[in-house]
Amino acid sequence: MTIAIIYTRFSPRPDVDQCSSCEKQEERCILHCGKKGYRIVASFPDPDVSGGALRRPGLEAAIERIGTLTRANPTEGKVVLVVDSVDRLARDMLVNLTIRHQVEKAGGRIEYANGTPVNDTPEGKLFSNILAAFAAYERDRVRHATSRGMKKRQANGEWFGKPPVGFMLDPECKTRLIKCPLEQEAIIEAGHLLRNGYSVEQIAIELGILIGLFRGGPWTVKTVKKMLKS
């Protein structure tokens, strides 16, 4: 009997309502394995990982498990990594190809629950590459549309996201920035300390003493660098 490992990935996005959770993906993968007569030995989810990321805890564990099973039973044939669809595997062409190479190197093969042709034939490889390219295109399209929309709103005086150092959201309008008096004071003090030869690390410590906490936490070197740069 063919051994199967299920892999699922979900990444919250602006169109999150159009995406399937790891649980829904797993259900479809289980049905696929049942129809094929595969024996499922494990399921590895990545519940909050971008489709453009290569480093993923769940995926790495799945590939490691494939290698372990293959080494333990070299005569049993390749282990199948079952994924719901191509875009759940990756939304970046290079990442897609890299993952496929890693799975094959570990002794496994990839199969998609939605019926996408696998890489056993030249036609299957071509179709998989085309779908991987479309997945990458869709990711870039969503990212571009989101960025363009945010820039347009910001140009109209609206703000989305974390306010930069020295500013805060207007209590009367949560999409508009206003100056934060305490952080503006910190900016002036940081500039003064820098001119007097203090290092970034020392400035972070001094701001904690002179100003207090930064948004509920300590002043960090990273925050001070951003503040001095701006």
C-alpha positions in Angstrom: 0.0 0.0 0.0 1.2 3.5 -0.9 2.2 5.6 2.1 0.9 9.2 2.1 1.8 12.3 4.1 -0.6 15.3 4.0 0.7 18.8 3.8 -1.5 21.9 4.2 -0.7 25.6 4.2 -2.8 28.7 5.0 -1.8 32.3 5.0 -4.2 35.1 6.1 -4.5 37.6 3.2 -6.8 40.5 2.1 -8.9 37.9 0.3 -8.8 35.4 3.2 -12.5 34.6 2.8 -11.6 33.0 -0.6 -9.0 30.7 1.0 -9.4 27.3 2.6 -8.2 26.6 6.1 -5.7 23.9 6.8 -8.5 21.8 8.2 -10.6 22.1 5.0 -7.6 21.3 2.9 -6.8 18.2 5.0 -10.4 17.0 4.6 -10.0 17.1 0.8 -6.6 15.4 1.0 -8.0 12.6 3.2 -10.8 12.0 0.6 -8.2 11.9 -2.2 -6.1 9.4 -0.3 -9.2 7.3 0.4 -10.1 7.1 -3.3 -6.5 6.2 -4.2 -6.2 3.6 -1.4 -3.3 5.4 0.3 -2.4 4.8 3.9 -2.0 8.2 5.7 0.8 8.2 8.3 1.0 11.9 9.1 -0.3 15.3 8.4 1.8 18.5 8.7 0.2 22.0 8.6 1.7 25.4 8.2 -1.2 27.5 9.5 0.3 31.0 9.1 3.0 30.9 6.4 3.2 32.8 3.1 3.2 31.0 -0.2 6.4 32.8 -1.1 8.3 31.4 1.9 10.6 28.5 1.6 11.4 27.9 5.3 8.3 26.3 6.9 8.3 24.2 10.0 5.4 22.0 8.8 6.9 21.4 5.3 10.4 20.7 6.7 9.0 18.2 9.1 7.0 16.5 6.2 10.1 16.3 4.0 12.1 14.9 6.9 9.5 12.3 7.5 9.5 11.3 3.8 13.2 10.7 4.0 12.9 8.6 7.2 10.2 6.4 5.7 12.1 6.0 2.4 15.3 5.0 4.2 13.4 2.5 6.4 11.6 0.9 3.4 13.7 1.4 0.3 11.8 -1.3 -1.6 8.3 0.1 -0.9 8.5 2.8 -3.5 8.1 6.5 -3.2 6.2 8.1 -0.4 3.4 10.5 -1.6 3.2 14.1 -0.3 -0.5 15.0 -0.8 -1.3 18.7 -1.1 -4.7 20.2 -1.8 -3.5 22.3 -4.8 -0.5 23.9 -6.4 -1.0 27.3 -4.8 -1.1 25.6 -1.4 2.3 24.2 -2.0 3.8 27.6 -3.1 2.9 30.9 -4.7 6.4 31.5 -6.0 7.9 29.7 -9.0 11.4 29.3 -7.6 10.0 28.1 -4.2 7.7 25.7 -6.0 10.6 24.1 -7.9 12.8 24.0 -4.9 10.2 22.2 -2.8 9.5 19.7 -5.5 13.3 19.0 -5.8 13.6 18.6 -2.0 10.7 16.1 -1.9 12.1 14.1 -4.8 15.6 14.1 -3.2 14.0 12.8 0.0 12.5 9.9 -2.0 9.0 11.1 -2.4 6.7 12.6 -5.0 3.9 15.2 -4.8 0.3 14.6 -5.7 -2.5 17.2 -5.6 -5.9 16.4 -4.2 -7.7 18.7 -6.7 -6.6 16.5 -9.6 -3.7 18.6 -11.0 -1.5 16.4 -13.1 1.7 15.2 -11.4 5.2 15.2 -12.6 5.4 11.7 -13.8 5.2 12.7 -17.5 6.6 15.7 -19.5 3.0 17.0 -19.9 2.5 16.8 -16.2 5.7 18.7 -15.5 4.7 21.4 -18.0 1.3 21.8 -16.5 2.6 21.9 -13.0 5.0 24.6 -14.0 2.3 26.6 -15.7 0.1 26.4 -12.6 3.0 27.4 -10.4 3.6 30.5 -12.6 -0.1 31.4 -12.3 0.1 31.0 -8.5 3.0 33.4 -8.4 1.2 35.8 -10.7 -1.9 35.8 -8.4 0.3 36.5 -5.3 2.0 39.4 -7.0 -1.3 40.8 -8.3 -2.9 40.8 -4.8 0.2 42.3 -3.3 0.3 45.1 -5.9 -3.5 45.8 -5.6 -3.2 46.0 -1.8 -0.1 48.3 -1.9 -1.7 50.6 -4.5 -4.9 50.8 -2.4 -3.0 51.7 0.8 -0.9 54.3 -1.0 -4.0 55.9 -2.4 -5.6 56.1 1.0 -2.5 57.4 2.6 -2.3 60.1 0.0 -5.8 61.1 1.0 -4.6 61.5 4.6 -5.6 58.1 5.8 -3.2 55.8 7.6 -3.1 52.0 7.8 -0.7 49.9 9.8 1.6 50.7 12.6 2.3 54.4 13.1 6.0 55.5 12.7 7.9 56.6 15.7 6.7 60.1 16.8 3.1 59.6 15.7 0.0 58.0 16.9 -3.5 57.3 15.5 -6.0 60.1 16.0 -8.5 59.0 18.7 -11.2 60.7 16.7 -10.2 59.1 13.4 -8.4 55.8 13.6 -7.1 56.2 10.0 -5.4 59.5 10.5 -2.0 60.2 12.1 -1.2 62.9 14.6 2.0 63.7 16.5 2.7 61.9 19.7 4.1 64.5 22.2 6.1 61.9 24.2 7.7 60.3 21.2 8.4 63.6 19.6 10.3 64.5 22.8 12.1 61.2 22.5 13.2 62.0 18.9 14.6 65.4 20.1 16.4 63.8 23.0 17.8 61.0 20.8 19.3 63.5 18.4 20.8 65.4 21.3 22.4 62.2 22.7 23.7 61.2 19.3 25.4 64.6 18.8 27.1 64.1 22.2 28.7 60.9 21.2 26.2 58.3 22.6 26.0 55.0 20.7 22.6 53.6 19.6 22.6 51.1 22.4 23.3 53.8 24.9 20.6 56.0 23.5 18.0 53.1 23.9 19.0 52.8 27.6 18.9 56.6 28.2 15.5 56.9 26.5 14.1 54.2 28.9 15.3 56.3 31.8 14.4 59.7 30.6 11.2 59.0 28.6 9.9 55.7 29.9 8.5 52.8 27.9 8.0 52.8 24.2 4.4 51.7 23.5 4.4 49.4 26.5 7.9 47.9 26.0 11.6 48.9 26.2 13.3 51.1 23.6 15.2 48.8 21.3 18.2 49.4 19.1 16.1 48.7 16.0 13.5 51.4 17.1 16.2 53.9 17.8 17.9 53.3 14.5 14.6 53.8 12.6 13.9 57.0 14.6 17.3 58.5 14.0 17.1 57.6 10.3 13.8 59.3 9.9 
